[in-house]
Amino acid sequence: MIERRPFGRTGHASTVTLFGGAALARASQADADRTLEVLLRHGVNHIDTAARYGDSELRIGAWMPRHRKDFFLATKTGMRTAPEAREEIRRSLDRLRVDQVDLIQLHSLGHPDDWEQALGPGGALEAAVEARAQGLARFIGVTGHGWAIAAMHRRSLARFDFDAVLLPYNFLMAQNERYRRNVEELLALCRERRVAVQIIKSVARGPWATADPRRTTWYQPLEEPADIDRAVHWALGLPGVFLNTVGDVHLLPRVLDAASRFAGRPADAEMAAMLDARRMTSLFGLPT
């Protein structure tokens, strides 16, 4: 089984791998139900989805009448104003077939203009706080992508006491000194304030040169079991973090199997050799 850790200050002990619901964006219900069996078999007890993940909320919603108690359930709103976010949160609850989610997150809040609007007067944060007060959500988080997001999350935590953050991090990104330092400072702040940290893109190899129709990730993932082991174990070696699983249901069992065998972080030399052998590249262009 996969290790469990306290998910920040929520009181929930989540498996160190959280199911990334983006994998169900274009899945049939039959494929989704087979995925549920994989999650239950590995003891995964935390689902992370979003309003913008295609049919994901609908697919997960079909599980909820029987399995709501089995999962910490998180979704996201990508809206920036309070009225839009309020409407989207309620729509997510309908699609998920629940009266409450455990975590509502402000989705992809990395651009300064979006940040100012969402966290300013009349912004999406007001709708999230309102949803918490009304019992529609228990906790509030913030997510984002790109080379500036670790620093932006620290700025977000200075503005509001978020319960969770989500950002990309892998061995390739850690080779950029500025980003690594920003991530380390964010992790230290989150440990101090008991904010849960979720990591994404740990098994990303790079942008697609030519998309593979067998895969549903928007990036080219690592696929060899040994490579997935290294990438997953490297990410899980970060103290206290949680790893969101790959956005492809066919690769999901490999990621969960790797997590179930986590016993420590690979050596940097081993990771560097994989980086070179797989010609891993940045998903977010050159660092700024």
C-alpha positions in Angstrom: 0.0 0.0 0.0 1.0 3.6 -0.5 2.2 5.7 2.4 -0.1 8.3 4.0 0.8 11.7 5.3 -1.1 14.5 7.0 -2.5 16.7 4.3 -1.4 20.0 5.8 -3.7 21.1 8.6 -6.8 19.5 7.2 -6.8 16.6 9.6 -6.8 14.1 6.7 -4.1 11.5 6.1 -3.8 11.4 2.3 -1.9 8.9 0.3 1.3 10.5 -0.9 0.0 10.0 -4.5 -3.2 11.9 -5.2 -5.2 10.9 -8.2 -4.9 13.5 -10.9 -8.4 13.7 -12.3 -7.2 15.3 -15.6 -6.6 11.7 -16.7 -10.4 11.4 -17.0 -11.0 14.5 -19.2 -11.9 12.4 -22.2 -12.4 9.0 -20.7 -15.5 6.9 -21.1 -17.4 5.9 -17.9 -16.2 2.3 -18.4 -12.6 3.4 -18.4 -13.2 5.7 -15.4 -14.7 2.8 -13.5 -11.7 0.6 -14.2 -9.5 3.5 -13.0 -11.5 3.6 -9.7 -10.7 -0.1 -9.2 -7.0 0.7 -9.6 -7.2 3.5 -7.1 -9.1 1.3 -4.5 -6.6 -1.6 -5.1 -3.7 0.7 -4.2 -5.5 2.4 -1.3 -5.5 5.9 -2.9 -7.8 8.1 -0.9 -7.5 11.6 -2.4 -8.9 12.8 -5.8 -7.9 16.1 -7.4 -9.9 17.3 -10.3 -11.1 20.6 -11.9 -14.0 22.2 -13.6 -11.8 22.6 -16.7 -10.8 19.0 -16.9 -13.3 18.0 -19.6 -15.7 15.3 -18.4 -13.6 14.5 -15.3 -16.0 15.8 -12.7 -18.8 13.8 -14.4 -16.8 10.6 -14.4 -15.8 11.0 -10.8 -19.4 12.0 -9.9 -20.6 8.6 -10.9 -18.4 7.1 -8.2 -19.6 9.4 -5.4 -22.9 7.8 -4.4 -21.0 4.7 -3.2 -17.5 6.0 -2.5 -17.7 9.6 -1.2 -16.5 8.5 2.2 -13.4 6.8 0.6 -11.9 10.0 -0.8 -10.7 13.5 0.1 -12.3 15.3 -2.8 -10.7 18.4 -4.4 -11.7 20.4 -7.4 -10.8 23.8 -8.9 -12.4 26.9 -10.3 -10.6 28.8 -13.1 -12.9 31.8 -12.9 -11.5 35.1 -11.7 -14.6 37.0 -10.5 -16.7 36.1 -7.6 -20.0 35.7 -9.5 -18.4 33.4 -12.1 -16.5 31.4 -9.5 -19.7 31.1 -7.4 -21.6 29.6 -10.3 -18.7 27.3 -11.3 -18.3 25.9 -7.8 -22.0 25.1 -7.6 -21.8 23.5 -11.1 -18.9 21.4 -9.9 -20.9 20.1 -6.9 -23.7 19.1 -9.2 -21.4 17.4 -11.6 -19.6 15.6 -8.7 -22.9 14.7 -7.2 -21.9 15.9 -3.7 -23.1 18.6 -1.3 -19.5 19.5 -0.3 -15.9 19.2 -1.6 -13.1 19.0 0.8 -10.9 21.4 -1.1 -11.7 24.2 -3.6 -8.7 25.6 -5.4 -8.1 28.7 -7.5 -6.9 27.2 -10.7 -3.7 28.2 -12.5 -3.3 31.5 -10.7 0.1 32.5 -12.1 -0.3 35.6 -14.2 -0.1 38.8 -12.3 -3.3 40.2 -13.9 -5.3 37.1 -13.0 -3.8 37.1 -9.5 -4.9 40.7 -8.9 -8.4 40.1 -10.1 -8.9 36.7 -8.3 -7.5 37.8 -5.0 -8.8 41.4 -5.2 -12.2 42.9 -4.3 -15.0 41.0 -6.1 -12.6 38.2 -7.1 -12.8 34.4 -7.1 -11.3 34.2 -3.6 -14.5 35.8 -2.2 -16.6 33.0 -3.8 -14.3 30.4 -2.3 -14.5 31.9 1.2 -18.2 32.2 0.8 -18.4 28.5 -0.2 -16.4 27.5 2.9 -18.8 29.6 5.1 -21.8 27.9 3.5 -20.4 24.4 4.0 -19.9 23.8 0.3 -16.1 23.4 0.7 -14.0 22.7 3.8 -10.6 24.2 2.7 -9.2 26.6 0.1 -6.1 26.2 -2.1 -4.3 27.7 -5.0 -2.6 26.2 -8.0 -0.4 27.2 -10.9 2.2 26.4 -13.6 5.4 27.9 -14.9 8.8 29.1 -13.7 7.4 31.9 -11.6 4.8 30.0 -9.7 6.8 29.1 -6.6 7.4 32.8 -5.9 3.8 33.6 -6.8 2.5 31.1 -4.3 4.5 32.8 -1.6 2.9 36.0 -2.6 -0.5 34.3 -2.5 0.2 33.0 1.0 1.1 36.5 2.1 -2.3 37.7 0.9 -4.5 34.8 2.2 -4.1 31.8 4.5 -4.5 29.1 1.9 -4.7 25.5 3.0 -2.9 24.0 0.0 -0.7 24.9 -2.9 0.0 23.0 -6.2 3.0 23.5 -8.5 5.2 21.7 -11.0 8.5 20.3 -9.9 10.9 17.6 -11.1 14.6 16.9 -11.3 14.9 18.9 -14.5 13.3 22.0 -13.0 15.4 21.6 -9.9 18.5 22.2 -12.1 17.5 25.8 -12.4 19.0 27.4 -9.3 16.5 30.2 -9.1 13.4 28.0 -9.3 14.9 25.4 -6.9 15.6 28.2 -4.4 12.0 29.5 -4.7 10.6 26.0 -4.3 12.7 25.4 -1.2 11.6 28.7 0.3 8.0 27.9 -0.5 8.3 24.4 1.1 9.8 25.9 4.2 7.0 28.4 4.5 4.4 25.7 4.0 6.0 23.5 6.6 5.9 26.4 9.1 2.2 27.2 8.4 1.1 23.5 7.8 0.1 24.2 4.2 -0.2 21.1 2.1 2.1 21.0 -1.0 1.1 19.1 -4.2 3.6 18.4 -6.9 2.7 17.9 -10.6 4.6 17.1 -13.8 7.1 14.8 -12.0 7.0 12.3 -14.8 7.0 14.8 -17.7 9.7 14.2 -20.3 9.0 17.3 -22.3 6.7 18.9 -24.9 5.3 16.6 -27.6 7.2 16.7 -30.9 4.4 14.6 -32.3 1.6 13.7 -30.0 1.0 10.0 -29.3 -2.7 9.1 -29.8 -2.3 6.4 -27.1 -1.6 9.1 -24.5 -3.9 11.7 -22.9 -1.2 13.9 -21.3 -0.7 17.3 -22.9 3.1 16.7 -22.5 5.2 13.7 -23.4 5.5 11.5 -20.3 8.2 9.1 -19.2 7.0 5.6 -19.9 9.6 3.1 -19.0 8.9 1.6 -15.5 12.5 2.3 -14.3 12.2 5.9 -15.4 8.9 6.3 -13.7 10.3 4.8 -10.5 13.1 7.3 -10.5 10.9 10.3 -11.2 8.3 9.3 -8.6 10.8 8.4 -5.9 12.7 11.7 -6.5 9.5 13.7 -6.0 8.4 11.7 -3.0 11.8 12.3 -1.4 10.7 16.0 -0.8 9.7 16.2 2.8 5.9 16.2 3.3 4.9 16.7 -0.3 2.1 15.0 -2.2 2.5 13.8 -5.8 -0.4 14.2 -8.3 -0.5 11.3 -10.6 0.0 11.4 -14.3 -2.8 12.5 -16.6 -3.1 9.1 -18.4 -5.1 6.2 -17.0 -2.8 3.7 -18.8 0.3 5.0 -17.1 -1.4 5.4 -13.7 -0.7 1.8 -12.5 3.0 2.3 -13.1 3.0 5.5 -11.1 1.1 3.9 -8.2 3.3 0.9 -8.3 6.3 3.1 -8.0 4.8 5.0 -5.1 4.0 1.8 -3.3 7.7 0.8 -3.4 9.1 4.2 -2.3 12.1 3.6 0.0 14.2 6.7 -0.7 15.3 9.2 -3.2 17.6 8.2 -6.2 21.1 9.7 -6.3 21.5 12.9 -8.3 23.9 11.1 -10.6 21.3 8.5 -11.5 18.7 11.2 -12.2 21.1 13.2 -14.3 21.8 10.1 -16.4 18.1 9.7 -17.0 17.7 13.3 -17.9 20.4 13.0 -20.6 19.3 9.5 -21.8 15.7 10.6 -22.3 16.6 14.1 -23.5 14.2 15.7 -21.0 13.2 19.3 -21.7 11.2 22.1 -20.1 7.4 22.2 -20.5 7.5 25.9 -19.8 10.1 27.3 -22.1 13.3 28.9 -20.9 13.3 30.0 -17.2 12.7 33.7 -16.7 
